[in-house]
Amino acid sequence: MIHWQPGFVYPPVFYPPHPPLDVLSAAIFALVAAAVLFVTIRRPANGIAALIVTVPFAYAHYAGGTSITIPKAAFAGFVLALLWHRPSLRELRDPRIRPFLLALAAMIGPMVLSFAFAQHRDAVAREVAKWIEYAVVFVGVCVAFSNDPDDRPIWGALVVTTGLVSVLAIAQEFIGATSGLFFYGQAIPRISGPLEGPNQLAAWLGLALPVLLARMLVHRSAPLVTVTALAAIAETLTLSKSGVVAALVACGLVVLLSRPSRVVRWRFAAGALALGSILIVLGAAVGFEARFFSLKEVAQPDHLATHPVLWKAALDLWRTSPLVGVGAGNYELDLAQVGLPDVHTHANSLYLQALAETGLAGFLAALYLVYASIATFARVISRRPLIIGALAASVGLALHQVFDYLVFYPKVGDFWWIILAIGAVELINSREDARTIEVAA
């Protein structure tokens, strides 16, 4: 763990260690899969809750060139339990589900096409496998929730997991952060908790915050309010400009769409003022204002680069193969071709990453993905927290990914597709409720 002390320069860490799969880790993964299998057999909604609880915690070990993680083990148990249930798949044909399935196919198609033109085909295979995982996650959660539409385990899992992630992240301000920066000679820690980095934590919390806030505006409880406040504090302490701004936009959209009563609005304003005061004090203590309100790009470690450099490289790579791109997952491996041999990272933008790696087809697919994740919910007038939260979370993530490529990380991508699946099934349930009311009338 890195303890940030002024005047001491720490060496950059390029990649996390890759421990091989051993007997202990294999036993832990098997235990996780068995536990999730058991709770999902009892009730599919419990399985969804188990996925939410496990998704931020990787404990990654490697075998055969790929990672084995706690979320993957949990999902294996979840899928096996669903197969045992033999649930109905009728909802997958619903027009409210179809846009998401089309978006997934649109993303995977150009990646597969880019395989023939990529220099590093193993990277393409990994990206395709990741998006197939997202597709299976979405379908599995849709099927489970539509066959067991009890949202109580889901809300409990969201509150517990967000609270745990936030506490683990905030604790790094006191016990040492795994990353940070020097700004005008001042050492500033950047918390990440169990996520891969500060921007990833900001994205994960940016998905959880609007969903929890939407729930809080209609169902207030001390644990929910406390966890939402902790998540807001942790979001701010990531020092991710785009992440914090995107979360603010998402939460503002939640308040607008929820249309709370005047009493609730006043209470919310008072709570936001108190939380803002706490954040200002904490921010001043860690030098937050020096970084956040500056437009100056901070110097990066050797394997990274600033946004302008990475964005220019993405456009330069795209020009070498405008239609199909240089290959999914090949951006960081091909940077030497555009004069950046020592840089190994993504393009810091979903849209430019898609353009460089999968060409115009992939870029249009990324735009359709963003459209489907927002428009599908925006067409429905509903005050259901899961629908409003899914809409606002997707808006925030779309904005955040202008400046970062976040669905690259399964902890963020899996969590987003779980939220999308839950929200999509809520759309179906809201329509069924409306029909029931009309029949009763």
Secondary structure, DSSP 8 states (H G I E B T S, - for coil): -B---TT-------S----B--HHHHHHHHHHHHHHHHHHHH-HHHHHHHHHHHTT----EEETTEEE-HHHHHHHHHHHHHHHH----GGGGSTTTHHHHHHHHHHHHHHHHHGGG-S-HHHHHHHHHHHHHHHHHHHHHHHHHHHS---HHHHHHHHHHHHHHHHHHHHHHHH-BSEEEEETTEEEEE--TTSSSHHHHHHHHHHHHHHHHHHHTTS--HHHHHHHHHHHHHHHHTT-HHHHHHHHHHHHHHHHHH---HHHHHHHHHHHHHHHHHHHHHHHHHTHHHHHT--S-----TT---HHHHHHHHHHHHHHSTTT-S-TT-TTTSGGGGT-TT--S--S-HHHHHHHHHHHHHHHHHHHHHHHHHHHHHTS----HHHHHHHHHHHHHHHHTTS---TTSHHHHHHHHHHHHHHHHHHHHHHHHHHHHHHH-
